[in-house]
């Protein structure tokens, strides 16, 4: 399903995802979840070598899940659809084979922080605030706000945000390791483009493999990384050529050493 509030553009080797729902502080509903997942699939099948995600407007990068979208769901639907589908989209973002840069050009709260946590680099504009307010609403940070966020930011920092309600400004977030760079308001996009340019100067294949290994090191996707790397080795071997040739010629295989 497509959604006009999730805009994807690919120019050259740079993919840009923009959340376009500023009147709702770029809060995410079910259709937007589906659109995010579709955007990831499109990026993976394109020539993009780096991706940038940002929110439209200057107030909010993403306010998280739209309360009007999930607030009236029964417990089973909330768990089986809302949380599961959101995990699927955010997992796809975190596991993109290309580096992902998040431009926090507005506040990143709740699911917005969970979205930012999917990125490999977070650039915050100086006016933003970051936190996890979900338990104050009677709900948990459910789009990997305790799991991926703990792996990438550290469990103690997540405790402070999720259990004690601490909200950080941009400089505090930088000092705590929530973001990687702080720039002046309005300069986030330019900083992201500069970072993307540095990625494009590096080997595409080596960058992809390095990201996969880093993800595996932090437990992001061990199974896929191991099988993808092993599959690549097998696909490059003479054994595969022989196996396919024998299959097509309907003869026994003659593998070498």
N, C-alpha and C positions, 0 to 999 in steps of 0.2 A: 504494500500500500504506500502511495506517495502522499506527501503532505506539504503544502506550500509554505508552511512555517519552518520547515527544515530545508534550507537551500544548499545544494551541492554544486560547486563549479570546479572544473578541472582545466587548468590552463598550463600547457607545457607539462612539467613534471610535478606541479603543486596542486593538491586538492584542498579546497576550502569549504568547510561546513559552517553554516551560519544558522543559529537559532533565531527565527524571526517571529517572535511573539512578545514584543516589548510591552504591550498593554497588560500582559500577564507576567511581566518580569521574566519572560522566557521560560516560564514553568512548562513542564512536559506532561502531555496526556498520552493516552494509549496510541492514537494515530501517529504521534510524533515518535514514540518508541519504535513503532514499525518502520517509520521513515528513516530513523537513525540506522537501524539494522540494514535497510536497503542501501543506504549511502555507503556503509562499510563494504558491502558486497561489490558495489560499483567501483569503489576505490581499488579493491583488491584485483579487479579485472581490468584495470586501466594501466596507463603508463606512469601514474603518479609515483613519486619517490619520497614524498613527504606530505603530511597533511596538517592543516591548521583548523582548529575549532574555536568559534567565538560566538558571543551573543549580540544581537542587534540592540542598539541604544546604549546609553551609558550608565543606566541604573543597575542593571543586573546581567551578569554573565548567564546565570541560570538559577532560578529560585527553587529548583528541585522539582519533585512531582507536584502536579496541580492538585491541590486539596479537593477542588470540585470534581476532579476526575476519579479520585480514590476514596474520598471521605464517606460516600454512601454505599460502598461495596460491602457485601457480606464477607465474613472472615475467610471462607473457602475461596471465593473469587479473588479476594485480595491476595491471598497466598499463592494460589495456583496460576493466576493470570498476571496480575499487576507486578508482583515481585519477580516472578519467573521471567516474564517478558522483558522487564527492565534489566534484569541480570543478563539476558541474552544480548541485548543491544550494547550494554556497557562492556561486557566481555569482548564483544566484537571490536569495539573501539580500542580497548586495552591491548588486544592481540593483533591489531593491524600489523602487517609485515613491514610497513613503512613507519618512520618516526612520526609521532603525533605531538603537535604543539598546541597548548591551550592558551588563549588570550583572555585573561580575566579582566575584561573591560568594564566590569560591574561586579556586584556582590556575588559570591559563590557560597550559597548556604544549602545545607541538607543535600539533596540529590545533585545540586550544582557542584558541591565539593566532590561528591562521588564521581561526577562526570569529569571534573578536573583531574581527579586521581588517576583516570585512565590514560592521561597524557604522559609523554616522556619528558616534556619540558613545560613548565608553567610560568607564564609571564603575567604579572599583576600590575595593573595601573594603580597609582598611589592612593586613590580614593576608595578602594574596595575593602569589603569586610568578608571574613571567612569563618564558617562555623558549622556546627551540627545541632540544630535546634529540635530535631525530631522527638527526643524523649519528653520535651516540654509540651508536645502535642499528644502524648500518650502512645507514640509509635516508635519503632526502632529505626536506625539508619539502614534501610533494607536493601539498597542497591550496592552492596559490598562496602558500606560505610564503616563496618567493623573489621572486615577481612582484608580487602585490597588496601583500604586506607591505613590499616595497621601495618601491613607489609611495607608500604611506601613512605609512611610518615612516622611510624613507631607507635607502639601501643600506648605509651604514656601520654603522648600528645592527643591521641584519639580519646583516651579517658577524660582528659581535661575538657575537650570540646563536647563530647557526648554525655558524660556523666555530670559534669559541673557547669556546663553551659558557657564556657569561655568563648568569646568572639574575638578574633584577631584582626587588626588593621594590616595593611600591606607590609609595612616595615616589620611588625611583629611576626607576621607569617613568614617573611624572608628569614628572620633570625631563627625561627622555629623549624625551618625546613619544609614548610608547606608550599612555598613557591620558590622558584629558582632565580627570578630577576624581578625588580620593581622599576617601573618607568613612569614618567609623568602621564597624567590623564590625557588620553587621546593619542598616545604614542605606542600603545600595545601592538597594533597591527603592523606598524613599521618594524618594531623589534622582532615580531614573529617572522616577517618576510626576510629580515636579515639572518635570523637563525635558520630558516628554510634554505637560504642561499648557501650557508655553510654545509648543510647536509648534501646539497646537490654537487658539491665539489668532491665528495667522497665516493668511494666505490659503492654502487648500488647493491651488489650481491654481498659484499662484506658487511655493509650496514645492516642489511636484512638479517644475515646470520648472527651478527653481534647482538641485535635486538632480541632475537629468539633466545640466545644463550643467556642474556641478562634476565629476560622473563622467566626462564627456567630456574635461574639461580634464586629468584625470589618466590618460586613456587607458583608462578602465574599460569603456566601451561606446560608442565613437564611432559605429559604424555604426547601432546602434539609435536613438541620440539624434538623429542627423541625419535619419533616415527618419521617426521619430516626429514630430519638429517640423515637417518638411516635409509630412507626411501630415495633421497637424492644420490647417495653413494651407490645404491643398487642400480638406479636408473642410468648412471654414468658408466656402468660396467659392461664388459663384453658379454657377460652372462645374459643380460637382458636382450641384447641384440640376437644372441644365439637362440634364446628361448622363444622370442617372437618369430624369428625366421623358421625355426623348426615347427612352430604351431601353424604358420601359414603354408608351409610346404608339406604338412601332415607327415612328418618324419620324427624319429626319436631325437632328443637333444644330444649334442656332443659338446658338453661343457669342458673347458680347459681347467687348468689349475687356478 
